[in-house]
Amino acid sequence: MNTSGININDIRTAQERIKDQVHHTPIHSSTRLSNQTGVDLFFKCENLQKTGSFKVRGVLNKILSLTDAEKSAGLVTISAGNHAQAIAWASSLSGIKCTVVMPETASLTKIAATEEYGAEVLLPGDVHAAFEKTLQIEKEEGKTMVHPFEDELIIAGHGTVGLEVMDQLKDIDAVVVGKGGGALISGIAIAVKEQNPNIKIYGVEPEGANAMQQSLAAGEPLHLDKVGSIADGLAPPMAGKVPFEIIKDYVETVVTVSEEEIAAAVKDLLATSKLLVEPAGAAATAAIFSNKLPLSKGERVVSILSGGNIDLNKLSELFV
């Protein structure tokens, strides 16, 4: 049962609100990878979305819902990269000033792209320091916070990925989603499950950043002292409270994948399907390739390729 304040009607409203400003991304398939995994495998290509990831969906839904006063105050957010680029692009499009706080370990490529879209970027330290700085700016400067995952409008916007999947494919058995803060998998789970509760939703986290897996085991959202992964977009130091409730109700299980499994998925997707996907975007596929999920032979499975903003300077390291 969905105990959150979000339902499929909110996601449909978001879809109508943002439809003219986002790509309706394609779904690709691969006979070779389907034969390799034993399932009928499809890829939802959000790596081909504007700014290179699904993040523009939720960000646009949020920004287009703000009051004039909230817009004039300017925006502030925290991000390792994809949310940063999305909000920088969307706020520039709307003529809104935006400050993005990023951890000092963020990809140089993502930092540069965020600045090129017009945002002010701050790098105060590690991810914990970045969260503290973001909250400080919100409090002291009165800027409007656009949280990357603790926001129902963000979750509803991201849920439009699920609506598209359901329109594009029939007879789906499972959807696999990489999980960072949890907004994407939460939105997709509502969009899919409220149309067909028999479709299974699986979440995937890096072994070094499994806040949601630990939180589900503990029965409450947890904050981790240390996180780290090549999948930087899936490594917040905590489980979102709103996503936790949705995932608890709607997601079958959350599994973890190793750094090596993520890197192998990036390579296989590029070599076989000619799809360039960043590590965070490849985590869901990594779980399928490494048999981490209880999938049955012949099931129709959709893997969400959530982003393609890979640092080309580090790409060669994945092929070592």
C-alpha positions, 0 to 999 in steps of 0.5 A: 500500500502506498502510504506516501503523498504521491500517486499516479495522478501526480505523475500524470500531472507531471508528465503533462507539465514537462512534456514539451521540455523533455525527450521521450527516450527510446527503449533498446533491446539486445538479442545477444545480451538477452541470450546471455542473461536468459531474460528478454532484456530491454533498456530504457535510455535515459542516458539520451535524455536532455543534460544526459540523465533522467534528472531533468524530469523531476527538476522541471516538474519542481521548477514549473511548480514554484511560486514567483517568490520562490523563484525570485529567491534563487535556488540551491541544491546539492548534487554529485553531478546529474541533478546539478546539471539538470537544475543548472540547465532548467533554472537557466531556461527559466531565468532563475539564479541557482547555486549548486553545492557539490562534493569535492570528489565530483567529476570535473566533467560534471562540475564544468557542465554545471557551470556552463549551464549557468549555475554557481558551483561550490565545493566545500569538502566531502559529501557530508560537508556539501549537505551542511553547506547547502542547508546553511545557504538555504537558512542564511540566504533564504534560497529555495531548496530543490532537494534531489530526492526528499521532494514529492514533486521531484519524485513525481517528475521522475515517475514519468519514466515509468509511465513511458515504459508502460506505454512503450512495452507490454507484458513487462515482468520486472523493472530494475532501477539503480538507487541513489537517493531513491527518487527515481525508483520511487516514482517509477514504482508508483507509476508501474505498480499502480497500473499493474501490481504484478510487475516486480520492481528491483532496486540496485545500490553499490556495495560501498553506498548501500544506505537503503538496503541497510535502512530496509533491514533496520526498519528506518532510514539510516545515515551512513558515516562513509560512502564511496563508489565509482557510481557517484550518482548512487552514493548519497550518505543517507536513505531518503525518508520519503523514498524509504516509505515508498520503496518499503511498500512497493519495491521487492528487494534492493540488492548491491553490486560491486565496483567490478560488476558496475565497470563490467556493465559499462563495458558490455553496454558500450561494446554490445549495444553501443550505449555509453552509460555512466557507472550509476546508469549501469548499476541496474544492468550490472545486477542483471548481468551478475545474477543478483536478482530472482529473475526467471528465464524468459521474463521481460525485464526493463533495465533503466539506464539512468544517465550517460554523463561519464567522465571521458578522462576516466573511461579508459580506467574501466577498461583496464 
